[in-house]
Amino acid sequence: MKKSRLAIRTFFLDTNVFIAAIKDPTRQTGTLQLLLKIIGDPGIKLVGDDLLVEEMLRYAELLKSETAAILISALFSKMKLVRVSKNYRKICKTYIRTPDSADVLHAAACLQTGATLITNDRHFDKIKKEGIIEVLRASEAIKKLL
């Protein structure tokens, strides 16, 4: 008899979700619980890109929180960094109209890896609507994963 394989789900966690979770860690928000679930679940894989790492480090430093430092360390140890191909960036650029090049890179990383983007950023609405990448609001991810 064959063992059933564990379904691995791959996510890209946008910086705004990280900020929402660490802004006030004493509140034990659903967003903080989501991060803890993502970190601790072996069935969840995280991907990221260089700009995501820079953004998260910048906010963790600004908030000067021990909780933020612990969470960022755990997230980074679980995260696989991807080098995003120009082709994927070109595709995503047609659906994302924002001066922030990080948003295009984040979407392209998702497209290249098949990851679901967890974000509260409305800049990703068009690419979600067109079905180019899967995008979940933090509240949707909380309902699905917790």
C-alpha positions, 0 to 999 in steps of 0.5 A: 500500500502506498503512503499518501504524499503530503501536499506542499503548499507554497506561499510568498508572504508580502511585507505588509502581512509581516508588518501587520503581525509584528506591529503589536505582538502583544495583541496575538492577532490572526496575522501573527497566528498565520505567521506562526502557522506558516513557520511551523507547518512542514507542509508549507514552503515559503519563497521570496526574493531579494527585495522582500528580504530588504523590505522585511529587514528594514521594517524589523529594524524600524520597529526594534522588536524582539518578536520581529527579530525572532519572526524574521529569523524563522521566516528567513530560515524557511524561505527559499530565495528565488532569482526571478527571470526577466520573462516572468517580470515582463509578464507581471509588469503588464498587470501591475501598475505601481511605481514600486518595482518590488511589487512586480518582482514579488508577483514574478517570483510567484508566477515563476514558482507557482506560489500563492501571494499573501498580501493586503496590497490592492496593486495585485488585484488585476493580476489576481483577477486575470488569473495570472497568479493566486493572491490571497488577502491575509484574512483569506489566508487566515481562514484557509490555513488556521 
